[in-house]
Amino acid sequence: MGRKRFSEEQIIGILRESGTEMTTKELCAKHNISLATLYAWKRKYGEMDVAEARRLKALETDSSTA
C-alpha cells in the first residue's frame, strides 16, 4: 500500500482550490497528484469540511477495530 502524503485537512484544502479558476490539470500539477487521486478524493470527501472528515476517519477506525 502506498504511503499517505496528505492529511484530511490538506485534502479538503486542495478540493476547495478546485473551485477556483485553476484547471484540474494545473491543480494536480501544483500539488503533484494524479487526476485519479483528485477524483477519488472528490468521491470520498466531496463537500465536507474538516470536522466532518475527522468524524469520518474516526468512524472508519472504529469499524476496522471492531
N, CA, C and O atoms as a Tripos MOL2 file, in Angstrom:
@<TRIPOS>MOLECULE
protein
  264   263    66     0     0
PROTEIN
NO_CHARGES

@<TRIPOS>ATOM
      1 N           0.8460   -1.1770    0.0000 N.3       1 MET1
      2 CA          0.0000    0.0000    0.0000 C.3       1 MET1
      3 C           0.8870    1.2350    0.0000 C.2       1 MET1
      4 O           1.9440    1.2560    0.6310 O.2       1 MET1
      5 N           0.4500    2.2520   -0.7070 N.am      2 GLY2
      6 CA          1.2390    3.4790   -0.8180 C.3       2 GLY2
      7 C           1.2690    4.2600    0.4770 C.2       2 GLY2
      8 O           0.4700    4.0280    1.3850 O.2       2 GLY2
      9 N           2.1870    5.1700    0.5430 N.am      3 ARG3
     10 CA          2.2880    5.9660    1.7630 C.3       3 ARG3
     11 C           1.3080    7.1270    1.7060 C.2       3 ARG3
     12 O           0.9140    7.5740    0.6290 O.2       3 ARG3
     13 N           0.9300    7.5980    2.8570 N.am      4 LYS4
     14 CA         -0.0120    8.6980    2.9640 C.3       4 LYS4
     15 C           0.7630   10.0040    3.0050 C.2       4 LYS4
     16 O           1.5940   10.2070    3.8910 O.2       4 LYS4
     17 N           0.4970   10.8880    2.0540 N.am      5 ARG5
     18 CA          1.2340   12.1440    1.9760 C.3       5 ARG5
     19 C           0.4360   13.3380    2.4490 C.2       5 ARG5
     20 O           1.0100   14.3440    2.8630 O.2       5 ARG5
     21 N          -0.8860   13.2400    2.3930 N.am      6 PHE6
     22 CA         -1.7270   14.3790    2.7050 C.3       6 PHE6
     23 C          -2.6920   14.0440    3.8360 C.2       6 PHE6
     24 O          -3.2630   12.9540    3.8740 O.2       6 PHE6
     25 N          -2.8680   14.9840    4.7510 N.am      7 SER7
     26 CA         -3.8570   14.8140    5.8200 C.3       7 SER7
     27 C          -5.2320   15.1640    5.2730 C.2       7 SER7
     28 O          -5.3520   15.7050    4.1740 O.2       7 SER7
     29 N          -6.2660   14.8530    6.0420 N.am      8 GLU8
     30 CA         -7.6260   15.1780    5.6220 C.3       8 GLU8
     31 C          -7.7960   16.6840    5.4360 C.2       8 GLU8
     32 O          -8.4860   17.1290    4.5190 O.2       8 GLU8
     33 N          -7.1660   17.4590    6.3080 N.am      9 GLU9
     34 CA         -7.2570   18.9110    6.2040 C.3       9 GLU9
     35 C          -6.6380   19.4050    4.9000 C.2       9 GLU9
     36 O          -7.1900   20.2830    4.2370 O.2       9 GLU9
     37 N          -5.4900   18.8380    4.5380 N.am     10 GLN10
     38 CA         -4.8290   19.2320    3.3020 C.3      10 GLN10
     39 C          -5.6610   18.8350    2.0830 C.2      10 GLN10
     40 O          -5.7710   19.5990    1.1240 O.2      10 GLN10
     41 N          -6.2420   17.6430    2.1260 N.am     11 ILE11
     42 CA         -7.0640   17.1660    1.0110 C.3      11 ILE11
     43 C          -8.2550   18.0850    0.8010 C.2      11 ILE11
     44 O          -8.5690   18.4550   -0.3300 O.2      11 ILE11
     45 N          -8.9140   18.4510    1.8840 N.am     12 ILE12
     46 CA        -10.0810   19.3310    1.7740 C.3      12 ILE12
     47 C          -9.6580   20.7020    1.2430 C.2      12 ILE12
     48 O         -10.3880   21.3140    0.4640 O.2      12 ILE12
     49 N          -8.5020   21.1810    1.6530 N.am     13 GLY13
     50 CA         -7.9900   22.4410    1.1290 C.3      13 GLY13
     51 C          -7.7290   22.3730   -0.3720 C.2      13 GLY13
     52 O          -8.0290   23.3150   -1.1050 O.2      13 GLY13
     53 N          -7.1740   21.2640   -0.8170 N.am     14 ILE14
     54 CA         -6.9200   21.0770   -2.2470 C.3      14 ILE14
     55 C          -8.2360   21.0120   -3.0080 C.2      14 ILE14
     56 O          -8.3620   21.6040   -4.0800 O.2      14 ILE14
     57 N          -9.2160   20.2980   -2.4650 N.am     15 LEU15
     58 CA        -10.5140   20.2090   -3.1320 C.3      15 LEU15
     59 C         -11.1980   21.5670   -3.2070 C.2      15 LEU15
     60 O         -11.8880   21.8540   -4.1850 O.2      15 LEU15
     61 N         -11.0210   22.3950   -2.2050 N.am     16 ARG16
     62 CA        -11.5950   23.7450   -2.2510 C.3      16 ARG16
     63 C         -10.9150   24.5920   -3.3160 C.2      16 ARG16
     64 O         -11.5460   25.4560   -3.9250 O.2      16 ARG16
     65 N          -9.6280   24.3440   -3.5430 N.am     17 GLU17
     66 CA         -8.9150   25.0530   -4.5990 C.3      17 GLU17
     67 C          -9.4620   24.7080   -5.9730 C.2      17 GLU17
     68 O          -9.3690   25.5140   -6.8980 O.2      17 GLU17
     69 N         -10.0340   23.5130   -6.1150 N.am     18 SER18
     70 CA        -10.5390   23.1030   -7.4220 C.3      18 SER18
     71 C         -11.7170   23.9540   -7.8660 C.2      18 SER18
     72 O         -12.0670   23.9430   -9.0460 O.2      18 SER18
     73 N         -12.3370   24.6920   -6.9520 N.am     19 GLY19
     74 CA        -13.4360   25.5700   -7.3090 C.3      19 GLY19
     75 C         -12.9890   26.9060   -7.8550 C.2      19 GLY19
     76 O         -13.8210   27.7220   -8.2490 O.2      19 GLY19
     77 N         -11.6790   27.1460   -7.8860 N.am     20 THR20
     78 CA        -11.1640   28.4130   -8.3870 C.3      20 THR20
     79 C         -11.0280   28.3550   -9.9030 C.2      20 THR20
     80 O         -11.4440   27.3830  -10.5320 O.2      20 THR20
     81 N         -10.4490   29.3900  -10.4810 N.am     21 GLU21
     82 CA        -10.3050   29.4500  -11.9330 C.3      21 GLU21
     83 C          -9.1890   28.5520  -12.4640 C.2      21 GLU21
     84 O          -8.9820   28.4880  -13.6760 O.2      21 GLU21
     85 N          -8.4760   27.8680  -11.5950 N.am     22 MET22
     86 CA         -7.4110   26.9580  -11.9900 C.3      22 MET22
     87 C          -8.0260   25.6980  -12.6100 C.2      22 MET22
     88 O          -9.0370   25.1930  -12.1220 O.2      22 MET22
     89 N          -7.4130   25.1970  -13.6840 N.am     23 THR23
     90 CA         -7.9210   23.9680  -14.2910 C.3      23 THR23
     91 C          -7.5440   22.7680  -13.4310 C.2      23 THR23
     92 O          -6.6700   22.8540  -12.5690 O.2      23 THR23
     93 N          -8.2080   21.6680  -13.6770 N.am     24 THR24
     94 CA         -7.9470   20.4490  -12.9130 C.3      24 THR24
     95 C          -6.5120   19.9730  -13.1300 C.2      24 THR24
     96 O          -5.8410   19.5580  -12.1850 O.2      24 THR24
     97 N          -6.0550   20.0340  -14.3530 N.am     25 LYS25
     98 CA         -4.6720   19.6060  -14.6400 C.3      25 LYS25
     99 C          -3.6600   20.4900  -13.9330 C.2      25 LYS25
    100 O          -2.6600   19.9930  -13.4140 O.2      25 LYS25
    101 N          -3.9040   21.7900  -13.9070 N.am     26 GLU26
    102 CA         -2.9930   22.7100  -13.2190 C.3      26 GLU26
    103 C          -2.9820   22.4310  -11.7190 C.2      26 GLU26
    104 O          -1.9260   22.4600  -11.0860 O.2      26 GLU26
    105 N          -4.1540   22.1620  -11.1530 N.am     27 LEU27
    106 CA         -4.2520   21.8560   -9.7260 C.3      27 LEU27
    107 C          -3.4630   20.5900   -9.3900 C.2      27 LEU27
    108 O          -2.7280   20.5530   -8.4030 O.2      27 LEU27
    109 N          -3.6200   19.5630  -10.2100 N.am     28 CYS28
    110 CA         -2.8940   18.3090   -9.9720 C.3      28 CYS28
    111 C          -1.3930   18.5120  -10.1020 C.2      28 CYS28
    112 O          -0.6200   17.9580   -9.3200 O.2      28 CYS28
    113 N          -0.9810   19.2930  -11.0720 N.am     29 ALA29
    114 CA          0.4520   19.5580  -11.2530 C.3      29 ALA29
    115 C           1.0050   20.3530  -10.0710 C.2      29 ALA29
    116 O           2.1150   20.0880   -9.6100 O.2      29 ALA29
    117 N           0.2410   21.3190   -9.5830 N.am     30 LYS30
    118 CA          0.6840   22.1480   -8.4620 C.3      30 LYS30
    119 C           0.9420   21.3080   -7.2150 C.2      30 LYS30
    120 O           1.9140   21.5430   -6.4980 O.2      30 LYS30
    121 N           0.0760   20.3280   -6.9550 N.am     31 HIS31
    122 CA          0.1940   19.5150   -5.7390 C.3      31 HIS31
    123 C           0.8330   18.1550   -5.9960 C.2      31 HIS31
    124 O           0.9420   17.3320   -5.0870 O.2      31 HIS31
    125 N           1.2550   17.9230   -7.2400 N.am     32 ASN32
    126 CA          1.9230   16.6810   -7.6210 C.3      32 ASN32
    127 C           1.0730   15.4480   -7.3000 C.2      32 ASN32
    128 O           1.5360   14.5030   -6.6620 O.2      32 ASN32
    129 N          -0.1750   15.4830   -7.7560 N.am     33 ILE33
    130 CA         -1.0800   14.3410   -7.6090 C.3      33 ILE33
    131 C          -1.6390   13.9960   -8.9800 C.2      33 ILE33
    132 O          -1.5860   14.8100   -9.9020 O.2      33 ILE33
    133 N          -2.1740   12.7890   -9.1120 N.am     34 SER34
    134 CA         -2.7510   12.3870  -10.3850 C.3      34 SER34
    135 C          -4.2210   12.7970  -10.4520 C.2      34 SER34
    136 O          -4.8450   13.1020   -9.4350 O.2      34 SER34
    137 N          -4.7570   12.7970  -11.6660 N.am     35 LEU35
    138 CA         -6.1770   13.0900  -11.8350 C.3      35 LEU35
    139 C          -7.0240   12.0510  -11.1120 C.2      35 LEU35
    140 O          -8.0500   12.3830  -10.5170 O.2      35 LEU35
    141 N          -6.5930   10.7950  -11.1640 N.am     36 ALA36
    142 CA         -7.3350    9.7290  -10.4980 C.3      36 ALA36
    143 C          -7.4060    9.9530   -8.9930 C.2      36 ALA36
    144 O          -8.4420    9.7120   -8.3740 O.2      36 ALA36
    145 N          -6.3170   10.4100   -8.4110 N.am     37 THR37
    146 CA         -6.2940   10.6980   -6.9820 C.3      37 THR37
    147 C          -7.2620   11.8220   -6.6480 C.2      37 THR37
    148 O          -8.0130   11.7330   -5.6770 O.2      37 THR37
    149 N          -7.2450   12.8760   -7.4470 N.am     38 LEU38
    150 CA         -8.1430   14.0070   -7.2130 C.3      38 LEU38
    151 C          -9.6030   13.5650   -7.2770 C.2      38 LEU38
    152 O         -10.4040   13.9440   -6.4230 O.2      38 LEU38
    153 N          -9.9500   12.7700   -8.2790 N.am     39 TYR39
    154 CA        -11.3360   12.3220   -8.4110 C.3      39 TYR39
    155 C         -11.7260   11.3500   -7.2950 C.2      39 TYR39
    156 O         -12.8760   11.3400   -6.8570 O.2      39 TYR39
    157 N         -10.7820   10.5410   -6.8390 N.am     40 ALA40
    158 CA        -11.0630    9.6490   -5.7050 C.3      40 ALA40
    159 C         -11.3250   10.4570   -4.4420 C.2      40 ALA40
    160 O         -12.2180   10.1280   -3.6610 O.2      40 ALA40
    161 N         -10.5420   11.5160   -4.2440 N.am     41 TRP41
    162 CA        -10.7610   12.3970   -3.0940 C.3      41 TRP41
    163 C         -12.1110   13.0860   -3.1920 C.2      41 TRP41
    164 O         -12.8210   13.2100   -2.1940 O.2      41 TRP41
    165 N         -12.4710   13.5360   -4.3920 N.am     42 LYS42
    166 CA        -13.7740   14.1850   -4.5720 C.3      42 LYS42
    167 C         -14.8990   13.2250   -4.2390 C.2      42 LYS42
    168 O         -15.8900   13.6110   -3.6190 O.2      42 LYS42
    169 N         -14.7480   11.9620   -4.6520 N.am     43 ARG43
    170 CA        -15.7630   10.9580   -4.3660 C.3      43 ARG43
    171 C         -15.8600   10.6840   -2.8630 C.2      43 ARG43
    172 O         -16.9580   10.5200   -2.3310 O.2      43 ARG43
    173 N         -14.7260   10.6350   -2.1880 N.am     44 LYS44
    174 CA        -14.7230   10.3120   -0.7610 C.3      44 LYS44
    175 C         -15.0840   11.5010    0.1170 C.2      44 LYS44
    176 O         -15.8900   11.3660    1.0370 O.2      44 LYS44
    177 N         -14.5000   12.6600   -0.1530 N.am     45 TYR45
    178 CA        -14.6630   13.8050    0.7320 C.3      45 TYR45
    179 C         -15.6940   14.8170    0.2380 C.2      45 TYR45
    180 O         -16.2670   15.5510    1.0430 O.2      45 TYR45
    181 N         -15.9350   14.8680   -1.0620 N.am     46 GLY46
    182 CA        -16.9500   15.7410   -1.6300 C.3      46 GLY46
    183 C         -16.9110   17.1540   -1.0940 C.2      46 GLY46
    184 O         -15.9040   17.8490   -1.2360 O.2      46 GLY46
    185 N         -17.9860   17.5810   -0.4850 N.am     47 GLU47
    186 CA        -18.1070   18.9460    0.0370 C.3      47 GLU47
    187 C         -17.9570   18.9910    1.5560 C.2      47 GLU47
    188 O         -18.5150   19.8710    2.2100 O.2      47 GLU47
    189 N         -17.2090   18.0500    2.1120 N.am     48 MET48
    190 CA        -17.0220   18.0100    3.5650 C.3      48 MET48
    191 C         -16.1740   19.1690    4.0560 C.2      48 MET48
    192 O         -15.3830   19.7490    3.3120 O.2      48 MET48
    193 N         -16.3600   19.4920    5.3300 N.am     49 ASP49
    194 CA        -15.4200   20.3990    5.9670 C.3      49 ASP49
    195 C         -14.4980   19.5550    6.8460 C.2      49 ASP49
    196 O         -14.6580   18.3370    6.9210 O.2      49 ASP49
    197 N         -13.5640   20.1750    7.4910 N.am     50 VAL50
    198 CA        -12.5370   19.4550    8.2440 C.3      50 VAL50
    199 C         -13.1420   18.6390    9.3810 C.2      50 VAL50
    200 O         -12.7200   17.5060    9.6110 O.2      50 VAL50
    201 N         -14.1180   19.1880   10.0970 N.am     51 ALA51
    202 CA        -14.7220   18.4780   11.2260 C.3      51 ALA51
    203 C         -15.4300   17.2020   10.7570 C.2      51 ALA51
    204 O         -15.3450   16.1660   11.4150 O.2      51 ALA51
    205 N         -16.1170   17.2790    9.6370 N.am     52 GLU52
    206 CA        -16.7890   16.0920    9.1110 C.3      52 GLU52
    207 C         -15.7840   15.0310    8.6730 C.2      52 GLU52
    208 O         -16.0300   13.8390    8.8580 O.2      52 GLU52
    209 N         -14.6720   15.4390    8.1040 N.am     53 ALA53
    210 CA        -13.6470   14.4980    7.6750 C.3      53 ALA53
    211 C         -13.0300   13.7840    8.8740 C.2      53 ALA53
    212 O         -12.7640   12.5840    8.8100 O.2      53 ALA53
    213 N         -12.8040   14.5010    9.9500 N.am     54 ARG54
    214 CA        -12.2730   13.8730   11.1700 C.3      54 ARG54
    215 C         -13.2660   12.8630   11.7330 C.2      54 ARG54
    216 O         -12.8770   11.7880   12.1900 O.2      54 ARG54
    217 N         -14.5480   13.2130   11.6990 N.am     55 ARG55
    218 CA        -15.5820   12.2980   12.1890 C.3      55 ARG55
    219 C         -15.6330   11.0430   11.3200 C.2      55 ARG55
    220 O         -15.7840    9.9380   11.8410 O.2      55 ARG55
    221 N         -15.5090   11.2010   10.0030 N.am     56 LEU56
    222 CA        -15.4910   10.0660    9.0880 C.3      56 LEU56
    223 C         -14.3010    9.1550    9.3880 C.2      56 LEU56
    224 O         -14.4430    7.9330    9.4180 O.2      56 LEU56
    225 N         -13.1340    9.7510    9.6090 N.am     57 LYS57
    226 CA        -11.9420    8.9560    9.9090 C.3      57 LYS57
    227 C         -12.1300    8.1890   11.2210 C.2      57 LYS57
    228 O         -11.7340    7.0280   11.3220 O.2      57 LYS57
    229 N         -12.7290    8.8300   12.2170 N.am     58 ALA58
    230 CA        -12.9800    8.1520   13.4980 C.3      58 ALA58
    231 C         -13.9300    6.9760   13.3110 C.2      58 ALA58
    232 O         -13.7300    5.9130   13.9000 O.2      58 ALA58
    233 N         -14.9430    7.1600   12.5090 N.am     59 LEU59
    234 CA        -15.8830    6.0680   12.2610 C.3      59 LEU59
    235 C         -15.2180    4.9250   11.5090 C.2      59 LEU59
    236 O         -15.4930    3.7590   11.7930 O.2      59 LEU59
    237 N         -14.3430    5.2410   10.5490 N.am     60 GLU60
    238 CA        -13.6390    4.2060    9.8160 C.3      60 GLU60
    239 C         -12.7160    3.4040   10.7090 C.2      60 GLU60
    240 O         -12.6350    2.1830   10.5750 O.2      60 GLU60
    241 N         -12.0120    4.0710   11.6260 N.am     61 THR61
    242 CA        -11.1050    3.3570   12.5200 C.3      61 THR61
    243 C         -11.8860    2.5260   13.5380 C.2      61 THR61
    244 O         -11.4520    1.4340   13.9040 O.2      61 THR61
    245 N         -13.0310    3.0310   13.9990 N.am     62 ASP62
    246 CA        -13.8600    2.2560   14.9260 C.3      62 ASP62
    247 C         -14.3940    0.9960   14.2780 C.2      62 ASP62
    248 O         -14.4320   -0.0570   14.9150 O.2      62 ASP62
    249 N         -14.8080    1.0840   13.0210 N.am     63 SER63
    250 CA        -15.3680   -0.0840   12.3420 C.3      63 SER63
    251 C         -14.2950   -1.1040   12.0000 C.2      63 SER63
    252 O         -14.5790   -2.3010   11.9450 O.2      63 SER63
    253 N         -13.0720   -0.6550   11.7700 N.am     64 SER64
    254 CA        -11.9980   -1.5880   11.4380 C.3      64 SER64
    255 C         -11.4620   -2.3000   12.6800 C.2      64 SER64
    256 O         -10.9200   -3.3990   12.5640 O.2      64 SER64
    257 N         -11.5970   -1.7110   13.8480 N.am     65 THR65
    258 CA        -11.1080   -2.3440   15.0750 C.3      65 THR65
    259 C         -12.1680   -3.2510   15.7000 C.2      65 THR65
    260 O         -11.8380   -4.1130   16.5140 O.2      65 THR65
    261 N         -13.4080   -3.0700   15.3380 N.am     66 ALA66
    262 CA        -14.4910   -3.8660   15.9400 C.3      66 ALA66
    263 C         -14.6160   -5.2250   15.3340 C.2      66 ALA66
    264 O         -15.4800   -6.0040   15.7380 O.2      66 ALA66
@<TRIPOS>BOND
     1     1     2 1
     2     2     3 1
     3     3     4 2
     4     3     5 am
     5     5     6 1
     6     6     7 1
     7     7     8 2
     8     7     9 am
     9     9    10 1
    10    10    11 1
    11    11    12 2
    12    11    13 am
    13    13    14 1
    14    14    15 1
    15    15    16 2
    16    15    17 am
    17    17    18 1
    18    18    19 1
    19    19    20 2
    20    19    21 am
    21    21    22 1
    22    22    23 1
    23    23    24 2
    24    23    25 am
    25    25    26 1
    26    26    27 1
    27    27    28 2
    28    27    29 am
    29    29    30 1
    30    30    31 1
    31    31    32 2
    32    31    33 am
    33    33    34 1
    34    34    35 1
    35    35    36 2
    36    35    37 am
    37    37    38 1
    38    38    39 1
    39    39    40 2
    40    39    41 am
    41    41    42 1
    42    42    43 1
    43    43    44 2
    44    43    45 am
    45    45    46 1
    46    46    47 1
    47    47    48 2
    48    47    49 am
    49    49    50 1
    50    50    51 1
    51    51    52 2
    52    51    53 am
    53    53    54 1
    54    54    55 1
    55    55    56 2
    56    55    57 am
    57    57    58 1
    58    58    59 1
    59    59    60 2
    60    59    61 am
    61    61    62 1
    62    62    63 1
    63    63    64 2
    64    63    65 am
    65    65    66 1
    66    66    67 1
    67    67    68 2
    68    67    69 am
    69    69    70 1
    70    70    71 1
    71    71    72 2
    72    71    73 am
    73    73    74 1
    74    74    75 1
    75    75    76 2
    76    75    77 am
    77    77    78 1
    78    78    79 1
    79    79    80 2
    80    79    81 am
    81    81    82 1
    82    82    83 1
    83    83    84 2
    84    83    85 am
    85    85    86 1
    86    86    87 1
    87    87    88 2
    88    87    89 am
    89    89    90 1
    90    90    91 1
    91    91    92 2
    92    91    93 am
    93    93    94 1
    94    94    95 1
    95    95    96 2
    96    95    97 am
    97    97    98 1
    98    98    99 1
    99    99   100 2
   100    99   101 am
   101   101   102 1
   102   102   103 1
   103   103   104 2
   104   103   105 am
   105   105   106 1
   106   106   107 1
   107   107   108 2
   108   107   109 am
   109   109   110 1
   110   110   111 1
   111   111   112 2
   112   111   113 am
   113   113   114 1
   114   114   115 1
   115   115   116 2
   116   115   117 am
   117   117   118 1
   118   118   119 1
   119   119   120 2
   120   119   121 am
   121   121   122 1
   122   122   123 1
   123   123   124 2
   124   123   125 am
   125   125   126 1
   126   126   127 1
   127   127   128 2
   128   127   129 am
   129   129   130 1
   130   130   131 1
   131   131   132 2
   132   131   133 am
   133   133   134 1
   134   134   135 1
   135   135   136 2
   136   135   137 am
   137   137   138 1
   138   138   139 1
   139   139   140 2
   140   139   141 am
   141   141   142 1
   142   142   143 1
   143   143   144 2
   144   143   145 am
   145   145   146 1
   146   146   147 1
   147   147   148 2
   148   147   149 am
   149   149   150 1
   150   150   151 1
   151   151   152 2
   152   151   153 am
   153   153   154 1
   154   154   155 1
   155   155   156 2
   156   155   157 am
   157   157   158 1
   158   158   159 1
   159   159   160 2
   160   159   161 am
   161   161   162 1
   162   162   163 1
   163   163   164 2
   164   163   165 am
   165   165   166 1
   166   166   167 1
   167   167   168 2
   168   167   169 am
   169   169   170 1
   170   170   171 1
   171   171   172 2
   172   171   173 am
   173   173   174 1
   174   174   175 1
   175   175   176 2
   176   175   177 am
   177   177   178 1
   178   178   179 1
   179   179   180 2
   180   179   181 am
   181   181   182 1
   182   182   183 1
   183   183   184 2
   184   183   185 am
   185   185   186 1
   186   186   187 1
   187   187   188 2
   188   187   189 am
   189   189   190 1
   190   190   191 1
   191   191   192 2
   192   191   193 am
   193   193   194 1
   194   194   195 1
   195   195   196 2
   196   195   197 am
   197   197   198 1
   198   198   199 1
   199   199   200 2
   200   199   201 am
   201   201   202 1
   202   202   203 1
   203   203   204 2
   204   203   205 am
   205   205   206 1
   206   206   207 1
   207   207   208 2
   208   207   209 am
   209   209   210 1
   210   210   211 1
   211   211   212 2
   212   211   213 am
   213   213   214 1
   214   214   215 1
   215   215   216 2
   216   215   217 am
   217   217   218 1
   218   218   219 1
   219   219   220 2
   220   219   221 am
   221   221   222 1
   222   222   223 1
   223   223   224 2
   224   223   225 am
   225   225   226 1
   226   226   227 1
   227   227   228 2
   228   227   229 am
   229   229   230 1
   230   230   231 1
   231   231   232 2
   232   231   233 am
   233   233   234 1
   234   234   235 1
   235   235   236 2
   236   235   237 am
   237   237   238 1
   238   238   239 1
   239   239   240 2
   240   239   241 am
   241   241   242 1
   242   242   243 1
   243   243   244 2
   244   243   245 am
   245   245   246 1
   246   246   247 1
   247   247   248 2
   248   247   249 am
   249   249   250 1
   250   250   251 1
   251   251   252 2
   252   251   253 am
   253   253   254 1
   254   254   255 1
   255   255   256 2
   256   255   257 am
   257   257   258 1
   258   258   259 1
   259   259   260 2
   260   259   261 am
   261   261   262 1
   262   262   263 1
   263   263   264 2
@<TRIPOS>SUBSTRUCTURE
     1 MET1         2 RESIDUE 1 A MET
     2 GLY2         6 RESIDUE 1 A GLY
     3 ARG3        10 RESIDUE 1 A ARG
     4 LYS4        14 RESIDUE 1 A LYS
     5 ARG5        18 RESIDUE 1 A ARG
     6 PHE6        22 RESIDUE 1 A PHE
     7 SER7        26 RESIDUE 1 A SER
     8 GLU8        30 RESIDUE 1 A GLU
     9 GLU9        34 RESIDUE 1 A GLU
    10 GLN10       38 RESIDUE 1 A GLN
    11 ILE11       42 RESIDUE 1 A ILE
    12 ILE12       46 RESIDUE 1 A ILE
    13 GLY13       50 RESIDUE 1 A GLY
    14 ILE14       54 RESIDUE 1 A ILE
    15 LEU15       58 RESIDUE 1 A LEU
    16 ARG16       62 RESIDUE 1 A ARG
    17 GLU17       66 RESIDUE 1 A GLU
    18 SER18       70 RESIDUE 1 A SER
    19 GLY19       74 RESIDUE 1 A GLY
    20 THR20       78 RESIDUE 1 A THR
    21 GLU21       82 RESIDUE 1 A GLU
    22 MET22       86 RESIDUE 1 A MET
    23 THR23       90 RESIDUE 1 A THR
    24 THR24       94 RESIDUE 1 A THR
    25 LYS25       98 RESIDUE 1 A LYS
    26 GLU26      102 RESIDUE 1 A GLU
    27 LEU27      106 RESIDUE 1 A LEU
    28 CYS28      110 RESIDUE 1 A CYS
    29 ALA29      114 RESIDUE 1 A ALA
    30 LYS30      118 RESIDUE 1 A LYS
    31 HIS31      122 RESIDUE 1 A HIS
    32 ASN32      126 RESIDUE 1 A ASN
    33 ILE33      130 RESIDUE 1 A ILE
    34 SER34      134 RESIDUE 1 A SER
    35 LEU35      138 RESIDUE 1 A LEU
    36 ALA36      142 RESIDUE 1 A ALA
    37 THR37      146 RESIDUE 1 A THR
    38 LEU38      150 RESIDUE 1 A LEU
    39 TYR39      154 RESIDUE 1 A TYR
    40 ALA40      158 RESIDUE 1 A ALA
    41 TRP41      162 RESIDUE 1 A TRP
    42 LYS42      166 RESIDUE 1 A LYS
    43 ARG43      170 RESIDUE 1 A ARG
    44 LYS44      174 RESIDUE 1 A LYS
    45 TYR45      178 RESIDUE 1 A TYR
    46 GLY46      182 RESIDUE 1 A GLY
    47 GLU47      186 RESIDUE 1 A GLU
    48 MET48      190 RESIDUE 1 A MET
    49 ASP49      194 RESIDUE 1 A ASP
    50 VAL50      198 RESIDUE 1 A VAL
    51 ALA51      202 RESIDUE 1 A ALA
    52 GLU52      206 RESIDUE 1 A GLU
    53 ALA53      210 RESIDUE 1 A ALA
    54 ARG54      214 RESIDUE 1 A ARG
    55 ARG55      218 RESIDUE 1 A ARG
    56 LEU56      222 RESIDUE 1 A LEU
    57 LYS57      226 RESIDUE 1 A LYS
    58 ALA58      230 RESIDUE 1 A ALA
    59 LEU59      234 RESIDUE 1 A LEU
    60 GLU60      238 RESIDUE 1 A GLU
    61 THR61      242 RESIDUE 1 A THR
    62 ASP62      246 RESIDUE 1 A ASP
    63 SER63      250 RESIDUE 1 A SER
    64 SER64      254 RESIDUE 1 A SER
    65 THR65      258 RESIDUE 1 A THR
    66 ALA66      262 RESIDUE 1 A ALA
